[in-house]
């Protein structure tokens, strides 16, 4: 996987909103591209950084929305086509946490990746098979990011939370959305069964030789890559497609014309049809209002340091288990009990994360609980001096 590129293969696996079809000659027609899961991302909206996008959809507009400024004062458009292959489970796992920077206030969060829930990791791993070849094509059009340049809390919000500071996190989170980049994109994944590891490696090498960003004029070569892989795999392939933000129809019975169709869908996007692709957030400390700071922020913990450390530790453990599962998948089927045990442990870790996210101010929800297992028949008695 190339450093710095955004890989959204995880979206295909994790979202139920995908049109899929066998890519053989007798396959059924793909439906119109299914819009990606509706993740609400709005300028001025509160954001829960512990739970991510999935825990932030119900947050209020907690910051006043002033006139917007496009970064660079431009409404310019950018178009790109990216093609590559996926050669390991680790590359999928990296895709889940990918992000890209835009604007002066730091990193942007990809809407797709931030919506992924750790409870879906089982689907990620059960989807990837080392004996298959994967080719993905990402066609994207973006508009200039819009960014807030003046941060103010509304009078109504200030008055409300001055009386109820304990409600602030639940309604506004610990950050707010300060910038949004809209656009359109189509992600197409070709998954092909191969006869042997040697054949898979040969196919993967041929794709890697042509991988990278392409101009729109190179759509024919991208299509040729997919056709070549399908032919090499004797048409034992499945193609899946997801899309958001464009307009027009999308219909392909096979991979023939898939790239052209994706380009047409994306290039037809306008600011009115575009979806939020990435967004950036800022802390409420950016609001320079002394009354707000003294009456609200000083009375509620929005740093959530111990909670973030707890959740970060659990996610690190999950990442470690995913790596272990990756190694087990590559070995014999005899390791299935160990794989199941690792998944069960991941489920427990995910439940711990959920409990903390939903009860951040309950000390018992965001810390580990250890119990001492005493030998049978053993009891504890108080010691008197």
Secondary structure, DSSP 8 states (H G I E B T S, - for coil): --TT----HHHHHH-S--EEEE-STT-----S--B-------TTBEE-TTT-GGGTTT--B-SB----EETTS---EEEEEEEEEE--HHHHHHHHT-EEE-STT-EEEEHHHHT--GGGHHHHHHH--TTEEEEEEEEEEEE--EE----B--HHHHHHHHH-GGGHHHHHBSEEEEEEEEEEEEEEEEEEE-SSHHHHHHHHHHHHHH-EEE-GGGHHHHHHHHHHHHHHTTT-EEEEEEEES--S----SSSTTHHHHHHHHHHT--TTT-EEEEEEEEEGGGS--HHHHHHTGGGS--S-HHHHHHHHHHHHHHHHHHHHHHHHHTS-GGGHHHHHHHHHHHHHHHHHHHHHHHTTT-GGGGS--------TT--------
